[in-house]
Every structure is written in structure tokens, then in C-alpha cells.
Amino acid sequence: MKVLIVGAGPGGLTAALSLHEAGIDVEVYEAAQTLRPLGVGINCLPHSARELVELGLGDALDATAVRTRELVYANKFGQTVWREDRGEWAGYRWPQYSVHRGRLQMLLWETALQRLGRERLHTDHSLVRFEQTDADVVAYFESRPVGASGGSAGERRSGSGESRGSVRADLLIAADGIHSAVRRQLYPDEGPPLWNGAILWRGVTRAKPFLTGASMVQAGHEWQKFVCYPISRIGDDGLQDINWIAEIKYRDRSKFDREDWNRPGRLDDFLPQFESWNFGWLDCPALVRGAAQCFEFPMIDRDPLPAWTHGRVTLLGDAAHPMYPIGSNGASQAIIDARVLAWRLATGADWREALRLYEDERRPATARIVAANRGNGPDQVLQIAEERAPRGFARDVEEAIPRAELEAIANQYKAMAGFDKERLNTRPSYSVKSEAR
């Protein structure tokens, strides 16, 4: 069996490494001309960290990422609403990693180069279209035009680059992101992503550690929020790279062009609203000012699809289920998709049944997360605190929200999103290793 993967993000590369480990012939085709460590911070929750560790990447992750120790929710005055241990400090057998997305992608890419070989990894191949028959699937590629980059380039229609020819395979896995060309061919009338009125300004700042030096903080409420967490170890200079996100949700959605979805941000558009958010233990405006640059993103997703698999073609990651970046789940779910899909293909007698079982497991699960994130997921505790105690707490949060209510919200999201501790710690592995390896 030969499998063709479109897209060399974390999901696509995890799928490639997993399929290769299982002895399945796989090649990756990526639209970017050169892979570079671009982006900002992401989190790999314990269920996805387990998959990366079982692929043999634990030591490499520890060299570049932070093992997140705790999650702290705070109101707009910096008062703690909810705090919980994370990763192994919470009793998981695997950590939660906070990491620069570009560094994670480059780690996966370099590992794929070593294990698969350069001849199986192709850059500057932008998918134009695909065709399939009873016997195979054929993908047609073109080069990316000079000057084209990431971001909304995924919306570019075909015909603007030079032909890269065609490739035949038994299966095509689309891991080509929220603007997936494969998804667009399967669902041509779907239209653009859906915007919820929130804008995220994101950056990375070299700064002094806060709290434990491995803490993730979410402060504010549904309409204004600040998120930050370290994505590097503390250096000899006593500083570390801290990823931050300033979020404002607008009732008037005409203020921003939602389709200009990855552009340099302007501090004047959001920093004044955060000027008073210096909590002593965390100085939000100082973090923003310390960044070399920031980028602006609308908070977008898509409605769940009725089907991911069409014959020999299936979807994975953001191509299948783009979701709001709430609950730290986007990259994690793509990695889980990849591992489940590879496991099904490696252990199934028939690829049709393997794709059916993959979709039966992953499509309903991710649809539930999309819906939960639209309802603020575990972050709803912040809005509850804002509504019940808009002026803050005189003593502690339990004046407004019982601990049992907060704990139930956290635990329900973990179970729904697939990282319930007991279930994760005891379920069998998705790893399948070929005897030839």
C-alpha cells in the first residue's frame, strides 16, 4: 500500500512517521517552498504527548519544550478562579508540553528526513486537484508562486504556479489545514471559515519567568482574555520565551476583515484595553511591549462535516475539524487523528474498513470538541466568574463559584476531549512497529 499525505504540519508529519514505523509506504507533499520554524506557541496535552513519546521523540521534546506544571485561571483583577496541576504533576504518565509550533514542526520534519529519507518528503508541491478510480487516487500538484507564503494562501485557487505533475497512490490523506484544497474539492460550496467575532493578537517575548516558570495562565473573561505560558527553558540570562495571546471579542464584527487572517498586529488596536492588567505576579502589558512582533488572527472554525472519507481520500487535523483555540486542543487532536488513522491502516485487513473505523472514532469525537469550544470549553469558568463577581472576590472564588462546580467543568472537558487521566493511563498503545524496522 502506498499512502500520499498532503501537508507537513504536525498532524501530517505524525501520520507519516507512524505509517512508516508500521512498514507502510508513505510520502509527504508540502506546499511551502522551504520549511522554517514559524509561528507561536502551542500545547501538546498528555494524550498527544503520549503519542509523540511513543514515536521516540520524548528526549527531543524535553530539549526544546516546557513540561507544563500547572494551569491557572484568573479574573481580570488577577485573582485566582481555578488552579490545577497538569501533566505528570496531575498523575498522568506523560507530560503536557508547551512548545513553539515551528520548533515542533521542524523536530517532526527532521525526524521524518532521518527515518523516511529525503526522497519521500517533497516541498513546493501545492495540491491543485485529485482524481480517483477503483484502482488508485491521482494527485496533481503545482509549485507555489514566487512571493507566496502561509496564512490565507491556502485559499488561492489553482493555476497560478507551474505544474509539478501528478502522483499515484492507494490512499490520499489531506492534512493541509483549515484552507484545505482537498476539503474544498470535496465540499466546493462550503465557503470561508466561520468567525465568532474574536480577534487574537499573538506574540513571543523573552522575559522573566512568572509563577512556577512552567505555568499556563488564562486571565479575564469571554469578551477580553489574556493567555500566556513559557515555551522554552529558563536560560543562563534568567529569561525564557513566553508565548502570549491577547484576545478581544467584538459585538460589532464590521471592525475587522476576518479573511485577512494572519497579518502583523498593531498594538494600538488592543494594548490600551490591557494597560491595567498588571497583577504583580504577571505584567500583561509589559509582555506585549517586549515582543519583537505580534500577529493578528480571527478566531475561526468550520462546521463539522457529514463525512471525512470519500473513497480513497480522507481528512485529518484542521482539514477535517478546525476548532477554536480553546482548551489547548487543536494540535493535540491532529496528532491523535494521525495515530488512530495509522493504527487502523496498520492493523486492518482492508483499507476501506480501516478508513471507516478511523472516521467512526474520530469524527464524532472532534465534532463534540468543536461544539464545546464554541461554548468556551473549560474557559467558561472565567465568564462565570465575571458574571457572578464582576468586581472581583473579597476573599476567594468560592464566594461566587463552589469548588465542586469548577472541578466538574474541568473534568467534563477532559473526558470529552479524550484526556481523562485514568482512561489515558490505561488504554493500549496505538504504536505498530514493523518487524522490518
Summary of the structure (lengths in Angstrom):
residues: 437
radius of gyration: 21.5
end to end distance: 16.8
largest distance: 69.3
contacts: 1510
relative contact order: 0.17
helix: 36%
strand: 25%
